[in-house]
């Protein structure tokens, strides 16, 4: 199952930060922020959009022959 909350990505970043001995918290927070933004953008683009008025009009034309 896909992890939409980015926890696995953040855990990877934390691991890399410790591995490289990153002592600068700002760099770590910036990397976390970038990962969260990417994940949020993925979620937003995966959300199905509601039908527009034009789509609804076409459905009515197909159903009722208007």
HUWOLIN-V965646 format. One line per field, one symbol per residue. ss: DSSP state (a for helix, b for strand, c for the rest). phi: phi as a letter, one per 30 degrees, with the letter a starting at -180 (. if undefined). psi: psi as a letter, one per 40 degrees, with the letter a starting at -180 (. if undefined). A space follows every 10 residues. Layout:
# HUWOLIN-V965646
ss: ???
phi: ???
psi: ???
This chain:
# HUWOLIN-V965646
ss: ccccccaaaa aaaaaaaaac ccccaaaaaa aaaaaaaaaa aaaaaacccc ccaaaaaaaa aaaacc
phi: .dcdcidddd dddddddddd hdcddddddd dddddddddd dddddddddd ddeddddddd dddcid
psi: hhheeedddd ddddddddde fhehdddddd dddddddddd dddddehhii iidddddddd dddef.
